[in-house]
């Protein structure tokens, strides 16, 4: 596989990870009527992130750019997607407490920040650099929203 094909595959996997998170949040939106708007909003934002990645991926085909994927691997992204999809399947199959959903979502968002997924992606394309910055900011914002909303909802766990 050539360099461009490898880079496009990694971008596709990153987009797929955002889509997996969106699916999980959509399940939570269905599970928790009292938090439906919150979870549905996060789900839509995750789809936006996937769209951003795919837009940059399309531009990569027209640009000659350098990307450094040394701190992130396809295997780690696949493992992450499997974990998120597994959490969605569990939530569909059995009752889950709102506190558990918030914990899992926080864990997911934190893992992306703590593992510095977006800092691990380096490149000389300004479009790519902007994407990495925007995704990192959006993930941090999700973490803050989850923490704030989780604290507000602890009064009446369902």
PyMOL commands that set and color helices and strands:
alter all, ss='L'
color gray80, all
select helices_A, chain A and resi 3-31+33-60+74-93+98-114+117-120+126-156
alter helices_A, ss='H'
color red, helices_A
select strands_A, chain A and resi 67-68+122-123
alter strands_A, ss='S'
color yellow, strands_A
deselect
rebuild
show_as cartoon
